[in-house]
Amino acid sequence: MLRVSGGVIARRARPLQTSGAPQVPLDADPNKAQVDIAKMARVHLQHRGTESFSRKLHYYLMNMTFRGGREQKRVRQELAELAAQSGVEVPPRGLFTKDGWLEDAVFQAAGLDRRDYYLEPAPPPEVVKGRPESANEYFDPDFAVGTPLRRLSAAPRRREYDVFRERGAVLYADSLWYQAFSADEHRVFMGASPMALGRSILGCPAVDLPGDAILIGDIFNGRNISHFTLCWLNRVGFYLQMFPDRAREAFFIVPSRLNGYSALMLAGMAEAYGLDTAQFIFPDGPCRFRPSGYLCWFSDSGTRPNSHPAHLLHANSVEHLRRFATGLRRVASHESSVAPARRLYISRADAATRKVVNEEELWRALEQRGFTSVALGHIPPADQVRLMSEADFIVASHGAGLTHLAFAHRNPRVIEIFNPGRGTDAYVGLGRAMGCRYQYMLGEPAEQGSDFAIDVGRLTAMIDDAGAAP
């Protein structure tokens, strides 16, 4: 594995986890992270009506990077309620801009100085044009999954997709958040973070990287296997396609936690592209990465609408997925001992949401037709990949398990079943691009939550028409 020692890394054989990196102390660097407490006291005396709001806002701004997404949302709601109670005039669009920066008017109302918390914007970085806007050949106006979030296969055009890079820039990253700074750490790149991070992150440990650092995260959580596989690892493939001569000296920063699934995916990437898995770095504590070459990020690394390049099936995304899938199948075949099943039903019995409420009835019908039921969360990642890649017929509720369609190579027939009020059509184009014969069926929502019932008679008729009758 990669090892952090004295701010310098050495290559080993596994992805780096920067374990034990200390949390950033609020006063780690008096010039960067600390706000004058006496000044705060004067502010409170001058703004008695807003004192509790000012104090709450101060501590939020100093600690926001160490909160998860749900905690962020909860605290921001509390701030909004406290502002209203304190008589603070809130701008029409809220306390924060759409990019996550606290509105200047809120700083003024709270008696706080923006410069104590935020750095100024850096000049725009170099833009390396990658994938231009293009027509989506997988768009079919006559085939639209009727979900409220229908947006991917229904997009007639793909957005452009570019690389941003800056030589000598510094990247803050932990297992959730990230932010790019200028080389002198006095300015911040506004588009390189899913939220606005402040000065309080600049006192954390520094790690020097002998090469380029490539941020592969985005606004979604890397623990979601669909986003990790189809978006995050797609950026690795994109970078390698654009800069093949820099591949061996590149370090890919993964703002998530290393687990069995991500370790298997990285082994597949290494097999497909001839990489060393030690080129992938998972910071499980706050770190500042200082590459000797470029810091690179992508046009959807921050708060811009996510381009979902692998979901929208740019030609080189499809090329990457096929190459990656070949490498991953080789790795999984060595690590998996599960016997292939030609007909699979992917159950969500192990999930908290979008369950089939009449699954018992459904399973009796599927079992008669030779299907094997699998809850993917209960089996090792290598077995998941092998089962999905070897199947000829797959019935599955909408969910991240269908990410594995990217690894299918037997042109399986796929029937995806939906709660009509939940989910997206994310796997329509993916299935088609990977040679799957895709169909879908909408169920009936349960009275509460996201669970739903399926018309077993209709579904079995679809299966029988496809030649899988008992």
C-alpha positions as CSV (number, residue, x, y, z in Angstrom):
1,M,0.0,0.0,0.0
2,L,1.0,3.6,-0.1
3,R,2.4,4.9,3.1
4,V,2.4,8.4,4.5
5,S,5.6,9.2,6.3
6,G,6.8,12.7,7.0
7,G,4.6,14.1,4.3
8,V,6.2,11.9,1.6
9,I,4.6,8.8,0.1
10,A,6.2,5.6,-1.0
11,R,4.7,3.0,-3.4
12,R,3.4,-0.3,-2.2
13,A,0.9,-2.8,-3.6
14,R,-2.5,-1.6,-2.4
15,P,-4.6,1.6,-2.4
16,L,-3.6,4.1,0.2
17,Q,-5.8,4.8,3.2
18,T,-4.4,7.8,5.0
19,S,-5.4,6.3,8.3
20,G,-4.9,8.1,11.5
21,A,-4.7,11.5,10.0
22,P,-5.8,13.8,12.8
23,Q,-8.9,16.0,12.6
24,V,-8.1,19.6,11.8
25,P,-7.9,21.6,15.1
26,L,-9.8,24.9,14.8
27,D,-6.7,26.8,15.8
28,A,-4.2,24.7,13.9
29,D,-2.8,27.8,12.1
30,P,-3.4,31.2,13.7
31,N,-2.9,32.9,10.3
32,K,-5.4,30.7,8.5
33,A,-7.9,28.8,10.7
34,Q,-8.4,30.9,13.9
35,V,-11.0,33.6,14.4
36,D,-10.1,36.2,17.1
37,I,-12.3,35.2,20.1
38,A,-12.1,38.8,21.4
39,K,-13.4,40.0,18.1
40,M,-16.2,37.6,18.4
41,A,-17.0,38.9,21.8
42,R,-17.2,42.5,20.5
43,V,-19.4,41.3,17.7
44,H,-21.8,39.7,20.2
45,L,-22.0,42.9,22.3
46,Q,-22.8,44.9,19.1
47,H,-25.4,42.4,17.9
48,R,-27.2,41.3,21.0
49,G,-30.3,40.4,19.1
50,T,-28.4,38.1,16.8
51,E,-25.9,36.7,19.3
52,S,-27.0,33.1,19.3
53,F,-27.3,33.1,15.5
54,S,-23.8,34.6,15.2
55,R,-22.3,32.0,17.5
56,K,-24.1,29.1,15.8
57,L,-23.1,30.4,12.4
58,H,-19.5,30.8,13.5
59,Y,-19.2,27.2,14.7
60,Y,-20.9,25.9,11.6
61,L,-18.4,27.7,9.4
62,M,-15.5,26.4,11.4
63,N,-16.6,22.8,11.5
64,M,-18.7,22.3,8.3
65,T,-16.3,20.0,6.6
66,F,-16.6,17.3,9.3
67,R,-20.4,16.9,8.9
68,G,-22.0,14.4,6.6
69,G,-24.6,15.5,4.0
70,R,-27.6,14.8,6.2
71,E,-26.0,16.6,9.1
72,Q,-25.2,19.5,6.9
73,K,-28.8,19.8,5.8
74,R,-30.1,19.5,9.4
75,V,-27.7,22.2,10.7
76,R,-28.5,24.6,7.8
77,Q,-32.2,24.2,8.6
78,E,-31.5,25.0,12.2
79,L,-29.5,28.1,11.1
80,A,-32.5,29.3,9.0
81,E,-34.9,28.9,11.8
82,L,-32.6,30.6,14.3
83,A,-32.1,33.5,11.8
84,A,-35.8,34.0,11.6
85,Q,-36.2,33.9,15.4
86,S,-33.3,36.4,15.8
87,G,-34.8,38.8,13.4
88,V,-32.0,38.3,10.8
89,E,-33.2,39.2,7.3
90,V,-32.7,36.2,5.1
91,P,-32.2,36.8,1.4
92,P,-35.0,35.5,-0.8
93,R,-33.0,32.5,-2.1
94,G,-31.9,31.5,1.4
95,L,-28.8,31.7,3.6
96,F,-26.6,30.1,1.0
97,T,-26.0,30.5,-2.7
98,K,-26.7,27.6,-5.1
99,D,-23.0,26.8,-4.9
100,G,-23.1,26.5,-1.1
101,W,-21.5,29.8,-0.2
102,L,-23.0,31.8,2.6
103,E,-24.6,35.0,1.3
104,D,-22.7,38.2,1.9
105,A,-25.9,39.7,3.4
106,V,-26.0,37.0,6.0
107,F,-22.4,37.7,7.1
108,Q,-23.3,41.4,7.5
109,A,-26.5,40.6,9.4
110,A,-24.6,38.3,11.8
111,G,-21.8,40.9,12.3
112,L,-19.2,38.4,10.9
113,D,-16.4,39.2,8.5
114,R,-16.5,36.9,5.4
115,R,-12.6,37.1,5.1
116,D,-12.3,35.3,8.5
117,Y,-14.0,32.2,7.0
118,Y,-13.6,32.2,3.2
119,L,-10.7,32.7,0.8
120,E,-11.1,34.7,-2.3
121,P,-11.8,33.0,-5.7
122,A,-8.8,31.9,-7.7
123,P,-8.4,32.8,-11.4
124,P,-10.0,30.3,-13.8
125,P,-7.8,27.2,-14.3
126,E,-6.6,25.8,-17.6
127,V,-9.4,24.0,-19.4
128,V,-8.5,20.9,-21.5
129,K,-11.4,20.2,-23.9
130,G,-12.4,16.5,-23.7
131,R,-15.8,15.3,-24.9
132,P,-17.7,17.9,-26.9
133,E,-21.5,18.2,-26.7
134,S,-22.9,15.5,-28.9
135,A,-26.1,13.7,-30.0
136,N,-27.1,10.8,-27.7
137,E,-27.6,7.8,-30.1
138,Y,-29.2,5.9,-27.2
139,F,-32.0,8.5,-27.0
140,D,-35.3,7.0,-28.2
141,P,-38.3,9.4,-28.0
142,D,-40.7,6.5,-28.3
143,F,-39.2,4.6,-25.4
144,A,-39.5,6.5,-22.1
145,V,-39.6,4.9,-18.7
146,G,-42.5,6.7,-16.9
147,T,-40.7,7.7,-13.7
148,P,-40.7,11.2,-12.3
149,L,-36.9,11.4,-12.6
150,R,-36.8,10.4,-16.2
151,R,-33.8,12.3,-17.5
152,L,-31.0,10.2,-18.9
153,S,-32.3,8.1,-21.7
154,A,-34.7,11.1,-22.4
155,A,-31.8,13.4,-23.1
156,P,-31.4,13.9,-26.8
157,R,-28.0,15.5,-26.4
158,R,-25.0,14.9,-24.1
159,R,-23.3,17.8,-22.3
160,E,-19.7,18.6,-23.0
161,Y,-17.2,17.1,-20.6
162,D,-13.8,18.7,-19.9
163,V,-10.8,18.5,-17.6
164,F,-9.7,21.5,-15.5
165,R,-6.1,21.6,-14.3
166,E,-3.7,23.8,-12.4
167,R,0.0,23.2,-11.9
168,G,1.0,23.2,-8.3
169,A,-2.5,23.6,-6.9
170,V,-3.4,22.0,-3.6
171,L,-6.3,19.7,-2.9
172,Y,-7.9,19.3,0.5
173,A,-9.8,16.0,0.8
174,D,-11.3,13.8,3.4
175,S,-13.6,10.8,3.1
176,L,-16.5,13.0,2.0
177,W,-15.5,16.5,1.0
178,Y,-12.8,18.2,-1.1
179,Q,-11.7,21.6,-2.2
180,A,-8.9,22.9,-4.6
181,F,-6.7,25.8,-3.6
182,S,-4.1,27.9,-5.4
183,A,-0.4,26.9,-4.9
184,D,0.0,29.5,-2.2
185,E,-3.2,28.4,-0.5
186,H,-4.5,32.0,-0.6
187,R,-7.3,31.5,-3.1
188,V,-9.9,28.8,-3.8
189,F,-11.2,27.3,-7.0
190,M,-14.9,27.7,-6.8
191,G,-15.9,24.9,-9.1
192,A,-13.8,22.2,-7.4
193,S,-16.0,21.4,-4.5
194,P,-19.6,20.2,-3.9
195,M,-19.9,22.8,-1.2
196,A,-18.0,25.9,0.0
197,L,-15.2,24.9,2.4
198,G,-13.5,27.6,4.4
199,R,-10.2,28.5,6.0
200,S,-10.5,26.0,8.8
201,I,-9.4,23.1,6.5
202,L,-5.9,24.7,5.8
203,G,-4.2,23.5,9.0
204,C,-4.5,19.8,8.3
205,P,-1.5,17.5,7.4
206,A,0.1,17.8,4.0
207,V,1.0,14.9,1.7
208,D,3.4,15.5,-1.1
209,L,2.7,13.6,-4.3
210,P,5.4,13.0,-7.0
211,G,3.2,13.5,-10.0
212,D,-0.3,14.6,-10.9
213,A,-3.3,14.4,-8.5
214,I,-6.6,13.7,-10.1
215,L,-9.8,14.3,-8.1
216,I,-12.4,11.7,-9.2
217,G,-15.2,12.5,-6.8
218,D,-18.4,14.5,-7.3
219,I,-21.5,15.7,-5.5
220,F,-22.7,12.2,-4.8
221,N,-21.5,9.8,-2.1
222,G,-18.8,7.4,-3.3
223,R,-20.3,4.6,-1.2
224,N,-23.1,4.4,-3.8
225,I,-21.7,1.7,-6.1
226,S,-23.5,3.1,-9.1
227,H,-21.9,6.5,-8.8
228,F,-18.5,5.1,-7.8
229,T,-18.4,2.7,-10.7
230,L,-20.1,4.6,-13.5
231,C,-19.1,8.2,-12.7
232,W,-16.0,8.2,-10.5
233,L,-14.1,5.4,-12.2
234,N,-15.2,6.8,-15.6
235,R,-13.2,9.9,-14.8
236,V,-10.1,7.7,-14.3
237,G,-10.7,6.2,-17.8
238,F,-11.3,9.7,-19.2
239,Y,-8.0,11.0,-17.8
240,L,-6.1,8.0,-19.1
241,Q,-7.5,8.4,-22.5
242,M,-6.6,12.1,-22.6
243,F,-3.2,11.9,-21.0
244,P,-1.8,8.4,-21.6
245,D,1.8,9.6,-21.2
246,R,1.1,10.8,-17.6
247,A,-0.7,7.6,-16.5
248,R,2.2,6.1,-14.5
249,E,2.8,9.2,-12.4
250,A,-0.9,10.0,-11.7
251,F,-2.5,9.6,-8.2
252,F,-6.3,9.4,-8.1
253,I,-7.8,11.0,-5.0
254,V,-10.9,9.1,-3.9
255,P,-12.9,11.1,-1.3
256,S,-14.6,8.1,0.1
257,R,-13.9,5.1,2.3
258,L,-12.1,2.0,1.0
259,N,-14.3,-1.1,1.2
260,G,-14.5,-4.6,-0.4
261,Y,-16.5,-3.4,-3.4
262,S,-14.2,-0.4,-4.2
263,A,-11.1,-2.5,-3.7
264,L,-12.4,-5.0,-6.3
265,M,-13.3,-2.3,-8.8
266,L,-9.8,-0.8,-8.5
267,A,-8.3,-4.2,-9.0
268,G,-10.3,-4.4,-12.2
269,M,-9.1,-0.9,-13.3
270,A,-5.5,-1.9,-12.6
271,E,-6.0,-5.1,-14.7
272,A,-7.6,-3.2,-17.6
273,Y,-5.2,-0.2,-17.8
274,G,-1.9,-1.6,-16.3
275,L,-2.1,0.6,-13.3
276,D,-0.8,0.1,-9.8
277,T,-3.7,0.1,-7.2
278,A,-1.4,2.1,-5.0
279,Q,-2.1,5.1,-7.4
280,F,-5.6,5.3,-5.8
281,I,-5.7,7.3,-2.5
282,F,-8.5,7.1,0.0
283,P,-8.2,9.9,2.6
284,D,-10.0,8.8,5.8
285,G,-8.9,11.9,7.6
286,P,-8.4,15.5,6.5
287,C,-5.3,15.9,4.2
288,R,-3.9,18.5,1.9
289,F,-2.4,16.9,-1.2
290,R,0.4,18.8,-2.9
291,P,1.2,17.3,-6.3
292,S,4.5,18.1,-8.0
293,G,2.6,18.2,-11.3
294,Y,-0.9,19.2,-12.0
295,L,-4.0,19.0,-9.9
296,C,-6.8,17.9,-12.2
297,W,-10.6,17.9,-11.7
298,F,-13.6,17.7,-14.1
299,S,-16.4,19.9,-15.3
300,D,-18.8,18.2,-13.0
301,S,-16.6,17.8,-9.9
302,G,-18.4,20.7,-8.2
303,T,-21.9,21.9,-8.1
304,R,-22.6,22.2,-11.8
305,P,-25.3,19.8,-13.1
306,N,-23.7,16.4,-13.1
307,S,-22.9,15.2,-16.6
308,H,-23.2,11.5,-15.8
309,P,-20.8,10.7,-18.8
310,A,-21.1,6.9,-18.4
311,H,-24.9,7.0,-18.0
312,L,-25.2,9.2,-21.1
313,L,-22.9,6.8,-22.9
314,H,-20.3,9.1,-24.6
315,A,-18.5,6.9,-27.1
316,N,-15.3,6.9,-25.1
317,S,-17.2,6.2,-21.9
318,V,-18.6,3.0,-23.6
319,E,-15.1,2.2,-24.8
320,H,-13.8,2.6,-21.2
321,L,-16.6,0.5,-19.7
322,R,-16.0,-2.4,-22.0
323,R,-12.3,-2.3,-21.4
324,F,-12.8,-2.0,-17.6
325,A,-15.4,-4.8,-17.6
326,T,-13.0,-7.2,-19.4
327,G,-10.3,-6.5,-16.7
328,L,-12.8,-6.8,-13.9
329,R,-14.3,-10.1,-15.1
330,R,-10.7,-11.5,-15.1
331,V,-10.1,-10.4,-11.6
332,A,-13.6,-11.6,-10.3
333,S,-13.1,-15.0,-12.0
334,H,-10.1,-15.6,-9.8
335,E,-11.7,-14.3,-6.6
336,S,-15.2,-15.8,-6.9
337,S,-16.2,-19.4,-6.2
338,V,-19.9,-19.0,-6.8
339,A,-21.6,-21.2,-9.4
340,P,-23.1,-19.1,-12.3
341,A,-26.9,-18.9,-12.5
342,R,-28.3,-18.3,-16.0
343,R,-31.6,-16.7,-14.7
344,L,-31.4,-14.2,-11.8
345,Y,-33.9,-12.4,-9.8
346,I,-32.2,-9.5,-7.9
347,S,-34.2,-9.0,-4.7
348,R,-34.1,-5.9,-2.6
349,A,-35.1,-7.8,0.6
350,D,-31.8,-6.6,2.1
351,A,-32.6,-2.9,1.2
352,A,-34.4,-0.3,3.3
353,T,-36.4,1.1,0.4
354,R,-38.2,0.2,-2.9
355,K,-39.0,-3.3,-1.8
356,V,-41.6,-5.5,-3.7
357,V,-44.4,-6.0,-1.1
358,N,-45.8,-9.1,-2.8
359,E,-42.3,-10.6,-3.4
360,E,-43.4,-14.0,-2.0
361,E,-46.0,-14.4,-4.8
362,L,-43.5,-13.1,-7.4
363,W,-40.8,-15.5,-6.3
364,R,-43.0,-18.5,-6.5
365,A,-43.7,-17.7,-10.2
366,L,-40.0,-16.9,-10.9
367,E,-38.8,-20.1,-9.2
368,Q,-41.1,-22.2,-11.5
369,R,-39.2,-20.6,-14.4
370,G,-35.8,-21.5,-13.2
371,F,-34.7,-18.3,-11.6
372,T,-32.3,-18.0,-8.7
373,S,-33.0,-15.3,-6.1
374,V,-30.0,-13.2,-5.0
375,A,-29.8,-10.3,-2.5
376,L,-26.5,-8.7,-3.7
377,G,-25.8,-7.0,-0.4
378,H,-25.4,-10.5,1.2
379,I,-22.7,-11.8,-1.1
380,P,-19.1,-10.8,-1.8
381,P,-18.4,-8.2,-4.6
382,A,-16.6,-10.7,-6.8
383,D,-19.6,-13.1,-6.6
384,Q,-21.9,-10.2,-7.5
385,V,-19.9,-9.4,-10.6
386,R,-19.6,-13.0,-11.7
387,L,-23.3,-13.8,-11.3
388,M,-24.4,-10.7,-13.2
389,S,-21.9,-11.0,-16.0
390,E,-22.8,-14.7,-16.6
391,A,-26.6,-14.4,-16.5
392,D,-28.8,-14.7,-19.6
393,F,-32.0,-13.4,-18.0
394,I,-32.2,-10.8,-15.2
395,V,-35.3,-9.5,-13.4
396,A,-34.4,-6.7,-10.9
397,S,-36.0,-3.9,-9.0
398,H,-34.6,-0.5,-9.8
399,G,-31.5,0.1,-7.7
400,A,-27.7,0.3,-7.6
401,G,-27.4,-3.5,-8.2
402,L,-28.1,-2.9,-11.9
403,T,-24.7,-1.1,-12.1
404,H,-23.4,-4.6,-12.9
405,L,-25.1,-4.5,-16.3
406,A,-21.9,-2.7,-17.3
407,F,-20.1,-6.0,-16.9
408,A,-22.6,-8.2,-18.8
409,H,-21.2,-10.0,-21.8
410,R,-23.8,-12.6,-22.7
411,N,-26.3,-10.1,-24.1
412,P,-28.9,-10.9,-21.3
413,R,-32.5,-10.1,-21.4
414,V,-33.3,-7.6,-18.6
415,I,-36.6,-6.6,-17.1
416,E,-36.3,-3.7,-14.6
417,I,-39.3,-3.3,-12.3
418,F,-40.1,0.1,-10.8
419,N,-42.2,2.0,-8.3
420,P,-43.7,4.5,-10.8
421,G,-43.1,7.3,-8.3
422,R,-39.4,6.6,-7.6
423,G,-36.2,6.1,-9.4
424,T,-34.6,7.1,-12.7
425,D,-34.0,5.6,-16.1
426,A,-30.3,5.4,-15.4
427,Y,-29.9,1.8,-16.6
428,V,-31.9,2.0,-19.9
429,G,-29.0,3.4,-22.0
430,L,-26.4,1.5,-20.0
431,G,-28.1,-1.8,-20.7
432,R,-28.5,-1.1,-24.3
433,A,-24.9,0.0,-24.7
434,M,-23.7,-3.2,-23.1
435,G,-25.8,-5.3,-25.5
436,C,-28.7,-6.1,-23.1
437,R,-32.2,-6.6,-24.4
438,Y,-33.9,-4.2,-22.0
439,Q,-37.5,-4.1,-20.9
440,Y,-39.2,-2.5,-17.9
441,M,-42.5,-2.7,-16.0
442,L,-44.1,-0.3,-13.6
443,G,-45.7,-1.5,-10.4
444,E,-48.3,0.0,-8.0
445,P,-47.1,2.2,-5.1
446,A,-47.7,0.9,-1.6
447,E,-49.7,3.1,0.7
448,Q,-46.6,4.5,2.3
449,G,-43.0,4.9,1.5
450,S,-41.2,3.7,-1.6
451,D,-42.3,0.1,-1.6
452,F,-44.5,-1.2,-4.4
453,A,-46.5,-4.2,-5.7
454,I,-45.9,-5.8,-9.0
455,D,-48.6,-7.4,-11.2
456,V,-47.2,-11.0,-11.2
457,G,-49.4,-12.1,-14.1
458,R,-48.2,-9.3,-16.4
459,L,-44.6,-9.8,-15.5
460,T,-44.6,-13.6,-16.0
461,A,-46.4,-13.0,-19.3
462,M,-43.4,-10.8,-20.4
463,I,-41.0,-13.5,-19.2
464,D,-42.9,-16.3,-21.0
465,D,-43.1,-14.2,-24.2
466,A,-39.3,-13.9,-24.0
467,G,-39.0,-17.7,-24.1
468,A,-38.5,-18.4,-20.4
469,A,-41.8,-20.2,-19.7
470,P,-41.7,-23.1,-17.2
